[in-house]
Amino acid sequence: MILSTNQPYFAPYPGFFYKAHLSDCLVILDDVQFPHKTTWISRNRFKNDQGTFWMTIPVLKKGLGLQKISQVRICHA
């Protein structure tokens, strides 16, 4: 049995799906601490005809202290 774990990503890379395909059981670790800085969890780089650009999902972090990934909320303002 192949067990794989991964933290959730905003727009996961193709290797994530290959890893999931090869696994018998895939565990998504959303019960771990959300990083203080911007990471791949809320930000990713995309390519288009003009080069690359970064897309970031704004999340509520200020004043919330240490929160789990599963507790993070999108900032709609």
MIDOSE-881740 format. One line per field, with one value per residue: x, y, z of N, C-alpha, C in turn; residue number from 1. Coordinates in nm, 2 decimals. Layout:
BEGIN
n_c1 = c(X_...)
n_c2 = c(Y_...)
n_c3 = c(Z_...)
ca_c1 = c(X_...)
ca_c2 = c(Y_...)
ca_c3 = c(Z_...)
c_c1 = c(X_...)
c_c2 = c(Y_...)
c_c3 = c(Z_...)
torba = c(NUM_...)
//
This chain:
BEGIN
n_c1 = c(0.08_0.06_0.10_0.04_0.11_0.01_0.02_-0.25_-0.27_-0.29_-0.40_-0.26_0.06_0.14_0.27_0.16_-0.09_0.00_0.13_-0.09_-0.23_-0.06_-0.08_-0.22_-0.37_-0.44_-0.36_-0.47_-0.31_-0.46_-0.48_-0.28_-0.05_-0.11_0.11_0.29_0.39_0.35_0.29_0.30_0.05_-0.14_-0.08_0.03_0.22_0.16_0.17_0.14_0.08_0.23_0.43_0.51_0.29_0.20_-0.05_-0.25_-0.44_-0.62_-0.61_-0.75_-0.55_-0.45_-0.43_-0.53_-0.36_-0.19_-0.32_-0.49_-0.47_-0.71_-0.88_-0.85_-0.97_-1.10_-1.04_-1.28_-1.30)
n_c2 = c(-0.12_0.22_0.52_0.86_1.20_1.54_1.90_2.13_2.31_2.62_2.60_2.33_2.18_1.98_1.74_1.68_1.57_1.34_1.21_1.16_0.99_0.76_0.67_0.47_0.57_0.90_1.16_1.48_1.73_1.95_2.03_2.16_2.42_2.74_2.92_3.22_3.40_3.47_3.19_2.89_2.79_2.99_3.13_3.14_3.08_3.16_3.09_3.28_3.43_3.66_3.61_3.53_3.54_3.63_3.50_3.57_3.46_3.66_3.64_3.62_3.72_3.89_3.96_3.72_3.53_3.22_3.00_2.72_2.56_2.48_2.66_2.90_3.19_3.34_3.67_3.89_4.16)
n_c3 = c(0.00_-0.09_0.07_0.06_0.15_0.15_0.16_0.10_-0.21_-0.38_-0.70_-0.77_-0.87_-1.17_-1.09_-0.84_-0.90_-1.04_-0.83_-0.66_-0.83_-0.83_-0.57_-0.32_-0.11_-0.04_0.17_0.26_0.42_0.60_0.85_0.97_1.06_0.91_0.70_0.80_0.60_0.25_0.05_-0.15_-0.09_-0.10_-0.32_-0.66_-0.97_-1.30_-1.65_-1.95_-2.28_-2.26_-2.09_-1.75_-1.47_-1.13_-0.92_-0.65_-0.38_-0.17_0.18_0.51_0.77_0.96_1.30_1.38_1.47_1.52_1.29_1.16_0.84_0.75_0.87_0.75_0.59_0.29_0.19_0.10_0.05)
ca_c1 = c(0.00_0.13_0.03_0.10_0.05_0.04_-0.06_-0.33_-0.21_-0.37_-0.36_-0.14_0.14_0.10_0.33_0.07_-0.19_0.07_0.16_-0.22_-0.26_0.02_-0.10_-0.35_-0.44_-0.38_-0.40_-0.44_-0.29_-0.52_-0.49_-0.15_-0.04_-0.10_0.23_0.27_0.42_0.28_0.35_0.22_-0.08_-0.23_-0.02_0.10_0.27_0.10_0.23_0.05_0.15_0.31_0.53_0.45_0.24_0.16_-0.19_-0.25_-0.57_-0.61_-0.67_-0.76_-0.45_-0.42_-0.50_-0.59_-0.26_-0.16_-0.44_-0.48_-0.50_-0.86_-0.95_-0.82_-1.09_-1.07_-1.08_-1.36_-1.31)
ca_c2 = c(0.00_0.34_0.63_0.98_1.31_1.67_2.01_2.18_2.42_2.70_2.55_2.24_2.15_1.85_1.63_1.65_1.47_1.21_1.15_1.11_0.87_0.64_0.64_0.40_0.65_1.03_1.24_1.62_1.79_2.08_2.05_2.21_2.57_2.82_3.00_3.37_3.46_3.42_3.06_2.82_2.76_3.09_3.20_3.05_3.15_3.11_3.14_3.32_3.47_3.77_3.57_3.47_3.64_3.57_3.52_3.55_3.47_3.73_3.56_3.70_3.67_3.99_3.95_3.59_3.45_3.09_2.93_2.60_2.59_2.46_2.77_3.03_3.24_3.43_3.81_3.93_4.30)
ca_c3 = c(0.00_-0.09_0.14_0.03_0.21_0.08_0.20_-0.01_-0.28_-0.48_-0.83_-0.76_-0.99_-1.23_-1.01_-0.73_-0.95_-1.06_-0.70_-0.62_-0.91_-0.79_-0.43_-0.28_-0.02_-0.04_0.28_0.25_0.55_0.61_0.99_1.01_1.07_0.79_0.71_0.81_0.48_0.13_0.01_-0.26_-0.04_-0.14_-0.43_-0.76_-1.09_-1.42_-1.78_-2.06_-2.40_-2.23_-1.99_-1.63_-1.37_-1.00_-0.88_-0.51_-0.32_-0.04_0.29_0.64_0.87_1.06_1.43_1.40_1.54_1.45_1.25_1.07_0.70_0.73_0.93_0.68_0.51_0.18_0.21_-0.02_0.04)
c_c1 = c(0.09_0.05_0.11_0.03_0.10_-0.04_-0.14_-0.26_-0.32_-0.32_-0.24_-0.07_0.11_0.16_0.24_-0.03_-0.12_0.10_0.03_-0.25_-0.18_-0.01_-0.23_-0.43_-0.36_-0.44_-0.37_-0.43_-0.34_-0.54_-0.36_-0.15_-0.03_0.03_0.20_0.30_0.35_0.36_0.26_0.08_-0.18_-0.19_0.04_0.13_0.21_0.17_0.12_0.14_0.24_0.42_0.46_0.39_0.20_0.02_-0.19_-0.40_-0.56_-0.68_-0.66_-0.65_-0.43_-0.50_-0.55_-0.49_-0.23_-0.29_-0.41_-0.52_-0.65_-0.94_-0.94_-0.94_-1.04_-1.12_-1.15_-1.36_-1.21)
c_c2 = c(0.12_0.46_0.75_1.09_1.44_1.78_2.07_2.30_2.49_2.66_2.46_2.21_2.01_1.73_1.59_1.54_1.34_1.14_1.09_0.98_0.74_0.59_0.56_0.48_0.79_1.11_1.39_1.68_1.93_2.11_2.10_2.36_2.63_2.91_3.15_3.44_3.40_3.29_3.00_2.78_2.86_3.17_3.10_3.13_3.08_3.16_3.18_3.37_3.59_3.74_3.50_3.58_3.56_3.60_3.48_3.56_3.54_3.66_3.65_3.64_3.76_3.97_3.82_3.49_3.32_3.02_2.82_2.64_2.57_2.57_2.90_3.06_3.34_3.57_3.86_4.08_4.36)
c_c3 = c(0.00_-0.03_0.11_0.11_0.14_0.15_0.08_-0.07_-0.36_-0.62_-0.82_-0.89_-1.04_-1.15_-0.89_-0.78_-0.99_-0.93_-0.65_-0.70_-0.87_-0.65_-0.42_-0.19_-0.01_0.08_0.26_0.39_0.57_0.76_1.05_1.00_0.93_0.80_0.73_0.68_0.36_0.08_-0.11_-0.22_-0.09_-0.26_-0.53_-0.89_-1.21_-1.54_-1.88_-2.18_-2.37_-2.12_-1.87_-1.54_-1.24_-0.97_-0.73_-0.46_-0.18_0.07_0.42_0.73_0.98_1.19_1.46_1.46_1.45_1.42_1.16_0.93_0.68_0.79_0.85_0.59_0.41_0.22_0.09_-0.04_-0.07)
torba = c(1_2_3_4_5_6_7_8_9_10_11_12_13_14_15_16_17_18_19_20_21_22_23_24_25_26_27_28_29_30_31_32_33_34_35_36_37_38_39_40_41_42_43_44_45_46_47_48_49_50_51_52_53_54_55_56_57_58_59_60_61_62_63_64_65_66_67_68_69_70_71_72_73_74_75_76_77)
//
